[in-house]
Amino acid sequence: CTSKKSHDPKPKPDPSTLVFGKQFSDHMLTIHWSEKGGWEAPQIKPFQNLSLHPATSALHYSVQLFEGMKAFRGADNHIRLFRPMLNMERMYRSADRCCLPAFDKQELLECIKKLIEVDQEWVPYSSNASLYIRPTYIGMEPSLGVSRSGQALLFVIVGPVGPYFATGTFNPVSLLADPRYVRACRGGVGAYKMGGNYGPTIAIQTEALRQGCQQVLWLYGEDEEITEVGTMNLFIYWTTEKGERELVTPPLDGIILPGVTRQSLLDLAREWGEFKVTERTVVMKEFLEALKAGRVREVFGAGTACVVCPVGSLLYKGQTYQIPTMQNGPELATRFFKELTDIQVSVFTCCP
């Protein structure tokens, strides 16, 4: 990567005042691609606006995708990334689905590490904050035709973040489940991190807020399969009808985003070997029956932005159901949160 330093560095914010996604560092990474010339040399340069042709395909047809990852400052002052190659692999799959050119995953990761090294003072000196990393990949074809882009731009911006939800780091959220709306469908692009999956959810999220809920529980199909919660993967910790303790999460069947945090929680739970761990479909009827029978112990979301987020209640067809996540500790959600955050500030050294 070539690097050009900013001559006008911005003041670093107080970590205790950070909100999610509002502040950005002094530099960014850009890598241009064209059909004629291939990949140009990566550039780290002062944070600045992009210049786009009005007909750019990303603006008209959502020929774009993104990733979300974090860098953490450990107690030893080392900066670390958490399982970053999983993000690179997911981004690569999204690019293939979006017909954007393939890239070298390891080379991109090295460029991201270099950007973090340049902006290392933007990684908060706090255990409750981190540096959010947003790789983005857009089609730059200056044409109104719906076709594969002959030009593309891969860029990365970073910024310090605090808790994702206004309720704080580990307070329970309330969910609205409305079967009239779906986030994704089988055969579509729900398993890819494309912007087009997110924009259409804003109206439903707004409706959830209007009804006093903070997030949406996405259902799918006539059986009302439980899929995701807001922008997070969903986990249910319950006792089965046979009396077994089980952690269950929806399977990667094309409508679920393969989350890095999701995979990490599954890996941890299987390593512990203390309860059954299952990836399978759960429908609303089954969940509500278990809830009424007192078999549901904890429900929580998991994702890069929030890490682990407990669920406290569910509004479904005009009725509010209380979920006893917090009354049960939440033992498992708290354990996952502590284990994962301990790992994030202790392993996978990124840069000095």
PyMOL commands that set and color helices and strands:
alter all, ss='L'
color gray80, all
select helices_A, chain A and resi 15-17+57-61+84-97+105-118+120-122+195-197+199-210+260-272+284-292+326-328+331-344
alter helices_A, ss='H'
color red, helices_A
select strands_A, chain A and resi 2-3+27-34+38-39+43-46+64-66+69-73+79-81+130-139+151-161+173-177+215-220+225-229+232-239+245-249+276-279+296-303+307-316+319-322+349-351
alter strands_A, ss='S'
color yellow, strands_A
deselect
rebuild
show_as cartoon
